[in-house]
Amino acid sequence: MTVEGNKRLLVEFDALLGADDLSPLDRLCRQDMVNHAIAPGRPAGLAGTREFLETMGRHQMTHEGWQELVVVAEGDYVVQYGVRHGRWHGGSFMGFDAGPGEYSRGFAAMYRFQGGQIAERWAVRDDLTMLRQLGAFSSR
C-alpha cells in the first residue's frame, strides 16, 4: 500500500470512534495488531481496540473530531498531531471523577502499517488538560 493509501485507511479508522458498526476494524487492522495506547487492564491488541471503541468511544465520550490536524507520513508510518475536541458524558476517567462537559486536548498518534492494515498504534494525549477542563481538579 502507498503512503496515501495508508492515510486514507487512517481516516476510516478515525471515523470508528462513536460508530455503531465496528466491523471495518477487521479490514483496517491486522488480527495481531498491537495497540500500545490501550489502558492497563485491557487487551493490547485488536480486541482491546474494539473494547475501547464499544465502551469509551460510544458511551462515555463523543468526539467531534480534529480541531487542528497535521499528518506526516513516510514509508509504513503515519503520524497525526493536533487538537481533538469532544464531549465527556461524565464518570471516572483514569481514576478521577470528571463531570460532563466539552474538552479540547492535544493529541498525537503514530501508526505502523503492514500489508495495507494497521499493525501498531501509539498515542500521547494531554489528559491533564482534559481533566482540568472537566473540573476533575483545579489547576491552582
C-alpha positions, 0 to 999 in steps of 0.5 A: 500500500502507498503512503496515501493509501495508508492515510486514507485507511487512517481516516476510516479508522478515525471515523470508528470512534462513536460508530455503531458498526465496528466491523471495518476494524477487521479490514483496517487492522491486522488480527495481531495488531498491537495497540500500545495506547490501550489502558492497563487492564485491557487487551493490547491488541485488536480486541482491546481496540474494539473494547475501547471503541464499544465502551469509551468511544460510544458511551462515555465520550463523543468526539467531534473530531480534529480541531487542528490536524497535521499528518506526516507520513513516510514509508509504513508510518503515519503520524497525526498531531493536533487538537481533538475536541469532544464531549465527556458524558461524565464518570471516572476517567483514569481514576478521577471523577470528571463531570460532563462537559466539552474538552479540547486536548492535544493529541498525537498518534503514530501508526505502523502499517503492514500489508495495507492494515494497521499493525501498531498504534501509539498515542500521547494525549494531554489528559491533564488538560482534559481533566482540568477542563472537566473540573476533575481538579483545579489547576491552582 
